[in-house]
Amino acid sequence: MDHSYFSSIDNLKEFTLPLRDGVLVDFRPVRPDDKETIQKGMLHLSIKSRNFRFFSPILKLSDAQLRDFTEIDQHNHVAWIALVHHGTEHRGIGIARFIRIQNQPAIAEFGVVVIDSYQHRGLGTLLLAVLDRMASIKGIEVLRGFVLADNLVMRSWLGRLGAAEVCEIDRYRMDLTVKGDLFSLMDW
């Protein structure tokens, strides 16, 4: 993959990239009209995936959550969505976001979720690379995620990317230093 392509994200509103298996995916910032797409995406998450992302196996997002997830400023709260490139329905397959911590403006809490049928294909890494680049542009130095203790795949993945891990009772705080070019660590 041509890593230099990604460095131009500063000027992009949307772009298309292939996953490891060559499947094309469209990426763009989340918009207020994505509420239905995001809610439908919840239907394609297993109970385990919902629990790992929301720390609860919720079935559906509330109207308030959908507003919070889609009506954002793209500065202190940044979110990008991944959509199926081909097909009649532009179905959501993943989303990543960060929210700047108010009393620590150089740190932002982040979250990434990928529907089960697209996991282990590189989509989560691409979404995290988007967050890393956007965090760099917005002056954020650390992306902080919280991961359940039994989510070994996520803990291992973030560890390989250089995240520092701190145990906090039933979960781990994972602090990933923003590099601005996480794509350079990708291997495909």
Summary of the structure (lengths in Angstrom):
residues: 188
radius of gyration: 15.5
end to end distance: 6.4
largest distance: 45.4
contacts: 561
relative contact order: 0.16
helix: 36%
strand: 31%
